[in-house]
């Protein structure tokens, strides 16, 4: 491990990733044993300071830390933000050692290797190279944030305290495709109320679970409606599904309550009001068929879909930098919600570009291609120099 740390201090991308994986940073909101970002924040802040980066570490909640850095002078030109998050999901059920980074079969294994310590390592490696020969003008901001895997406390705190830039690259796993658009989501809770009664009393019992099932059966029609609309060029269609269902107390009792948690994945331009209207319309349709239906809807969480135009200078310059490193460059859509949403809404055009596949994120055997980490670092260095000209 000492050799890895020595190479990491020199800015070697894969060694940086190994050192990050070996430093647990499980989000404590997601797993009781999670330690948060304190230790990993100290580690990355120390590297950045050694490289001559101006660093500010801040505790955005007890045990939850952001690390913000700046290289260069923002008053002399444009500014670019490189962003990644420091927390990971939990390790329960993993089939590999979560904090023992191993390179085997052309893969770097460990919790966070893909989501997104590989991306953070690429950012750090690029910054280490830039620090050796500072850009002639402008500044690079580095925002390594807490709590992305739960409530995004870190990113929201950074923006509330004035973090801004002319553009941003969020190094979530994209398999090194450039992703200027991503989906959002609306979560809602649908509660169905019946009448509890002994299982033999069909004359007075009203089955809340049955009503919930009848409501779910209408989702086929809503999916058809969504798929009949013009698809987004990068993201396709919106989608809908039920995430959880709970209700009932015993086989011999008519259930009095059944709760559904619903998720609607949204496209840029769709808002929570229209989505909730879709959900409500389904209830009204069912109520015409089931007069005794008693149900309520409640919006619980919204994260907006956002996008940067694929023809924007940000995308064009990142494409040009990628062509100098990668054999093939693709522009795609990010199916997951990412914190680029907050940046776009704050007026900072943001795209996603990073090593690893989103399909490996949170997996029991998480891994990333170490070559992609190196390639990402090289692209980020080239792109930053060109963008700040």
Beta strands, then each sheet from edge to edge (+ up, - down):
strand 1: 54-61
strand 2: 64-73
strand 3: 79-85
strand 4: 102-104
strand 5: 107-109
strand 6: 138-145
strand 7: 167-170
strand 8: 178-182
strand 9: 184-193
strand 10: 239-247
strand 11: 257-266
strand 12: 295-303
strand 13: 306-307
strand 14: 331-334
strand 15: 350-352
strand 16: 367-368
sheet 1: 1+ 2- 6+ 3+ 7+ 15+
sheet 2: 4+ 5- 16+
sheet 3: 13+ 8- 14-
sheet 4: 10+ 11- 9+ 12-
end
